[in-house]
Amino acid sequence: MGFHLRRQIREGVAVALTSLATTGARVFQSRVYPAQDSELPCLLVYTRGETVEAETIHGPRLLKRNLRLEVVAVARAAADVDDTLDLICKEVETALVDPVATLASIAKSIILIETTLDLQRDAQKPTGSATMVYDVEYYNLENTPDVAA
């Protein structure tokens, strides 16, 4: 049995975001520890939850899933950290335009639904984050959560 489709999606998004001009290979999945200065700017990829609807009546049922995927850009700059975050957002949005090659056999669609910005002024250098929330739609049979339908 393979990995759950959520993991496959998270990993596919991380691969699609690796090597962007501003963040490079600094892409981390499900990270819980703060990023160090040497790791900035970086991207954090999380799967935060999903809704599930049965599309068929008889089992094994076909399930339609809408995954809440978050890509968090974290940056620190001497000035204009918001400009750096906007640049990273532009690169991420361009890389995750539907269809995303690394999700082609899994997800039916990936759509940006929200972006929030947060700036912290208490650090020596201004630090900020931009959280981009995506809706990822995918399908599977209820008895095979590791195989897209």
N, C-alpha and C positions, 0 to 999 in steps of 0.2 A: 504494500500500500504506500502511495506517495504522500507528500505533505498536504495539509488542508489547503484549499484554494486561497484562503486569506493569506497564508504565508507565501504561496506562489505569487500572488498579486503584489504583496509588499516587496518581495525580492525582485520581481520584474520592474517595479517602479524604481527601486534603488539602482538597478543596472541601467535603466534609462536615464537616470540623473547623474550617474558617475561620469566624470570628465567634462562637466560644464565649465565654461571659461572662468567663472569667479570662484566656485567651490571645489573644482577638481575632483579628486578621489575622496574628499572628506564628506562622505555620505554614510550615515549610521542608521541602522534599523532598531526600533524599539529601545532606544538608549534611555537609561534612567539617571545616569550620572551627568553632572554639568560638563560642558565642553571646556577644555583647557585653551588658553590663549593660542597655543601652537596649532590647535585644530580649527581655528576660525579663519575665515567664515566657513560655515558648514551647513549641511542639510540633515535633518532628522526625519525619518519616515515612520509613521505609526498607523496601525489599524485600530480604530477606536470603538468599533461596534458596527452592527448591521441590522437591517430589517429583513424579514423573510416572509414571503407569501407563497402559498401553494398555488401552482398554475394548473395542476390536474387533480382529479378527485381520487383516482385509484392508485394504490401503491405499487411500486415505489413512486411517490409523487415527484413531479418536476418542481423544483423550488426556484423562485426568482429572488435573488439577494441583491440588496443595495448596501454596499460597504461604505462606511465613512472612513476615508483615508486622509490623513493629515501629513503634509510636508511642511516642516518648520525650518525656516532659514534663520540662522543665528549669525550676527556679525558684530564686530567691534571696530570703531574707526575714530581717528582723532577729530574728525568733523564730518558732518553730513552722513551719519549712519543710515538715515532714512533713504538717501540716494543709493547707498550700497544695497540695502534691502530691496528697493525697487528694481535694481539691476538683476539681482538674484531671482526675484519673482518673474521678471521677464524671461529669463533663461529657463526657469522651471516650467512656466506656462507654455513656452515654445516646445520644450522637450516632451510635455505630456498632452500635446494636441492629439485628439482622437483621430485615427487609431494609433496606438502606441505599439510599436513592433514587438516589444518584449511581453505584451499582454494579448497579442493577437489571437492566440488559441484559447484564452481564458475569459477575458472580459468582453462584454458586448459594447460597453461604452464607458468613458471616463470623462466627467464634466466638473470643472471648477465651479463650486457653488458659493464660496465665501473666502475672503481674505481679511485677516485682522492684523494690525501692527501694534507692537508694544515697545516702547523706548524706556530704558532705565538711565537715570541721570546720576545715580550715586556711585558709579564705578569711576576709576581714574580716566578711562576713555569711554565715551558714550557706547552703550551696548544696546542692541535691539533684536527683536525677532519679528518675523512675519509668518503667520500661520495660514497656509493655503489648504482649504478643505475641499476634497474631491468626493463626488459620488461615483462609485464604481459599480456598474450593474453586471451581474454574472448569474449563470444558471447551473444547477447540478441536480442529479437525482438524489433523493433524501438518503439513499443507502450508499452513495459514493461522494462524500464531501471533498474528495481529492481529485475528482475528474469533472471537468467542465462539460456541460451539455449544450 
